[in-house]
Amino acid sequence: MATTGYLFVTIMNFTNYIKTCGATHNDLAQQLGVSRSYVTMLANGQKRPSWRVARRILVIAQGQVTADDLVAEYGEEDGRSE
């Protein structure tokens, strides 16, 4: 899987949120209604959140992770068009 600039930004914002909020991956998994391993994959950039999970992240993060962080399309940063 190629990593784009967008994906890197999203990983960093979500990872930074996890670090600053003081919650564990397990805590966030419970709040998001997903598994701990899914949260870990999101934080490591191995997965992108579904719309349902992205919406929950926005609510839980209270502005520390933005919609722009979560919904930009792959290829946007490297000039590819879909």
N, C-alpha and C positions, 0 to 999 in steps of 0.2 A: 504494500500500500504506500503510495507516494504521499509525503506530508507537504501540504501547501502552507503558505503563510497564514491563511485563515485558521487552519487547524491548529497551528502553533499558538496563535493568539488565544484561541478558545481554551486550549489546554492550560496555558499560563494563567488565564483569568480564573478558570475553575479550580486549578491547583492552588493558586494564591488564596482564593476564597476558602478552600478547605483548611489551609494553614492558618489563616487569620481568624476563622470562626471557632477554632478549637475543637471542632467535632471530628470524630473518627469516621472512617469510611462506613463502618457499621451504623453509626448514628445517622449519617446522611442517607444510607440505604433505607433505613426504617422510615425516615421522613419522606423519602421519595417513593416508597412502595416498590423498591427493587432490591436485588441482591447486593451484598457487599462486593462481590466480584465484578458486577456491572459498574458500580461506582468506581472501582479501581481501574477498570478498562476505560471509562470516561476520562479519568484523571491522567491516565497514561497515553491518551490519544488513540487507543485501539478501537474505540467505538465513538459514534456520534449519538447524542441523545435523541430518542423519539420525540415527537411533538409533545406528547403527554408528559414525559420526563422533563423536557426543556421548560415547559410551562411551570412545572413544580419547582424546578431549580430557580426560576425567576422569582417566584413567590418566596421561597425560603431564603434566597440570597439578598432580598430586599435592596436591589440596585447594585450590589457589588459584582454581579455577573449580569450583563445586559442582554437584551434580545439580539442585538447586533452580534454579540459574541457567539450566540448559539444558532442563528439562522442564516448567516451568510453562506453562499454556495461554494462548493469546492471549485477550484479553478479561478475564482474571482481575483485572487492576488497574483496569479502567474500569467494572466492574460488569456487563458484558454476559454473558449466559449462552448457551451453545451448545446 
